Structure formats: C-alpha cells, structure tokens
Amino acid sequence: MDLLRSEGIWSDKDESEYSTTTLFLENLKKTRENLIIPSQIDEASKEITEAQVKLDAILVKRKSLLT
C-alpha cells in the first residue's frame, strides 16, 4: 500500500474511505442486532446493503491495484 500511495495510485483519502466504510458497516450490523421494531430492522438492513455495495466497490478497486 505504501508504494501505491507514493505513486499516487491509492491516496490517504481512499484508505480513509475504506476504513470509514468498514467501521460504519460493522456499527450498522451491531445496531441492527439490538433493534426490535421490524421497520427499524428493515431500514438498517437496507443501509447495510448499501454500505456493503460501497465497500465491495472499494475492495475491488483496492485488490485490482494490488495484483
């Protein structure tokens, strides 16, 4: 990753977005576990799906740069 950063291919902003999205997704999953109201569970599930799609896109980009 250091080489990619030094070459300007993967920035600190990219790494921050990866870390932030990962943490956000983990927190959403923990929150959903504590919800009781079905509509809140559904909303949390939608947010989890959206965050997972975003994280997957970041991971694809990250892995493609590493190979």
Buried (B, 14 or more C-beta within 10 A) or exposed (E): EEEBEEEEEBEEEBBEBBEEBBEBBEEBBEBBEEBEEEEEBEEBBEBBEEBBEBBEEBEEBBEEBEE
